[in-house]
Each structure stands twice: as C-alpha cells, then as structure tokens.
Amino acid sequence: MVKFRGVKSGDDHFRSLRNDYLPTFHRHADDYLQYLLKAVMLGMR
C-alpha cells in the first residue's frame, strides 16, 4: 500500500510538470493506449 501511494504522488508530480511546460498537451492515442494490453492479451487467446 505504501508503494502505491508513492507511485500516485509521483504520477501527480509528473502530470503537474507536463502541464506547466506543455499546457495544451493532448494526444488522442493516450485515450486508447490503456486498452492496448487487454487487446493484445485477447488476441493471443
């Protein structure tokens, strides 16, 4: 549980840095990359 909290705070820190330097950052591929692993796993069945 402690490690998970550390990862989350690191993720928030990275997101704030990204938003400071690239405030208009948005990629449509980011919306679908989270499903890529699931699609690959289903394809391998």
Number of C-alpha atoms within 10 A of each C-alpha: 5 6 7 9 10 11 11 11 11 12 12 12 12 12 11 13 12 13 12 10 9 10 10 9 8 9 8 7 8 9 9 9 11 10 10 10 10 11 11 10 9 9 8 7 5
